[in-house]
Amino acid sequence: MRTGKLIDIECRCGEHLFRYFKAGKGRLIKLMIARITEDKVGLAGAGTFSRPLCPKCQKELGIIMMIHGEPALKLNQGTIQSIRI
């Protein structure tokens, strides 16, 4: 079994965006697409260098990049808040 924690990620406007399995300590800087368990934005089919938006307020969440050979969403820090569940 993997060690880590599930966190809910919301936009600052309150819209629930993702449920993510976070491994390790520290701030949430990037979301590895493979670790997202619940996706309300639709990152699964998004291409590299696309910039997903919040469905409610249309703020840019970050940019999808290849990090360590895997697609990941590099977050804009001011647009999200995370809640541990």
Backbone hydrogen bonds in HBPLUS format (Angstrom, degrees):
<---DONOR---> <-ACCEPTOR-->    atom                        ^
c    i                          cat <-CA-CA->   ^        H-A-AA   ^      H-
h    n   atom  resd res      DA  || num        DHA   H-A  angle D-A-AA Bond
n    s   type  num  typ     dist DA aas  dist angle  dist       angle   num
A0005-LYS N   A0022-LYS O   2.92 MM  17  5.36 157.9  1.97 146.8 153.7     1
A0022-LYS N   A0005-LYS O   2.76 MM  17  5.36 155.7  1.81 173.3 164.7     2
A0085-ILE N   A0006-LEU O   3.20 MM  79  6.00 177.6  2.20 151.4 151.1     3
A0007-ILE N   A0020-TYR O   2.85 MM  13  5.39 158.6  1.89 153.7 161.0     4
A0020-TYR N   A0007-ILE O   2.88 MM  13  5.39 167.1  1.90 159.6 162.3     5
A0008-ASP N   A0083-ILE O   2.79 MM  75  5.12 163.0  1.82 161.4 157.2     6
A0083-ILE N   A0008-ASP O   2.77 MM  75  5.12 160.5  1.81 156.1 162.1     7
A0009-ILE N   A0018-PHE O   2.89 MM   9  5.13 171.0  1.90 148.2 148.3     8
A0017-LEU N   A0009-ILE O   2.88 MM   8  5.70 162.7  1.91 154.9 159.5     9
A0018-PHE N   A0009-ILE O   3.22 MM   9  5.13 161.7  2.26 136.8 141.9    10
A0010-GLU N   A0081-GLN O   2.85 MM  71  5.34 174.9  1.85 170.6 170.4    11
A0081-GLN N   A0010-GLU O   2.75 MM  71  5.34 150.4  1.83 157.3 161.7    12
A0011-CYS N   A0015-GLU O   2.96 MM   4  5.36 160.0  2.00 150.8 155.1    13
A0014-GLY N   A0011-CYS O   2.98 MM   3  5.38 162.3  2.01 112.8 118.5    14
A0012-ARG N   A0079-THR O   3.08 MM  67  5.70 135.2  2.29 141.4 139.3    15
A0040-LYS N   A0017-LEU O   2.90 MM  23  5.14 164.4  1.93 169.9 164.8    16
A0019-ARG N   A0038-GLU O   2.96 MM  19  4.87 139.8  2.13 137.1 139.8    17
A0037-THR N   A0019-ARG O   2.83 MM  18  5.57 148.6  1.93 150.9 160.5    18
A0038-GLU N   A0019-ARG O   3.33 MM  19  4.87 155.5  2.39 134.7 133.5    19
A0021-PHE N   A0035-ARG O   3.19 MM  14  5.49 161.7  2.23 140.1 145.7    20
A0075-LEU N   A0029-ILE O   3.02 MM  46  5.76 156.4  2.07 149.9 157.3    21
A0031-LEU N   A0073-LEU O   2.83 MM  42  4.97 155.3  1.90 135.0 142.8    22
A0073-LEU N   A0031-LEU O   2.75 MM  42  4.97 157.1  1.80 144.6 147.5    23
A0035-ARG N   A0032-MET O   2.97 MM   3  5.57 150.0  2.06 118.4 126.8    24
A0033-ILE N   A0071-PRO O   3.12 MM  38  5.94 164.2  2.14 141.1 145.9    25
A0036-ILE N   A0033-ILE O   3.30 MM   3  5.54 165.5  2.33 108.6 113.0    26
A0046-ALA N   A0043-LEU O   3.09 MM   3  5.10 155.6  2.16 106.0 113.6    27
A0050-SER N   A0047-GLY O   3.25 MM   3  5.68 147.0  2.36 132.2 129.3    28
A0049-PHE N   A0064-ILE O   2.65 MM  15  4.98 162.2  1.68 147.4 150.8    29
A0064-ILE N   A0050-SER O   3.05 MM  14  5.67 162.2  2.09 162.3 167.9    30
A0061-LEU N   A0052-PRO O   2.95 MM   9  5.86 173.5  1.96 156.3 158.2    31
A0054-CYS N   A0059-LYS O   2.90 MM   5  5.40 151.2  1.99 145.9 154.8    32
A0058-GLN N   A0054-CYS O   3.01 MM   4  4.69 139.2  2.18 126.7 134.1    33
A0076-ASN N   A0061-LEU O   2.84 MM  15  5.65 158.8  1.88 144.7 140.6    34
A0063-ILE N   A0074-LYS O   3.05 MM  11  5.39 151.3  2.14 142.0 148.5    35
A0074-LYS N   A0063-ILE O   2.87 MM  11  5.39 164.1  1.89 158.4 153.2    36
A0065-MET N   A0072-ALA O   2.82 MM   7  5.47 159.7  1.86 163.4 167.1    37
A0072-ALA N   A0065-MET O   2.78 MM   7  5.47 152.8  1.85 162.4 171.8    38
A0067-ILE N   A0070-GLU O   2.81 MM   3  5.40 161.8  1.84 162.3 156.9    39
A0070-GLU N   A0067-ILE O   3.13 MM   3  5.40 165.0  2.15 111.7 116.4    40
A0079-THR N   A0076-ASN O   3.19 MM   3  5.90 168.3  2.21 124.8 128.4    41
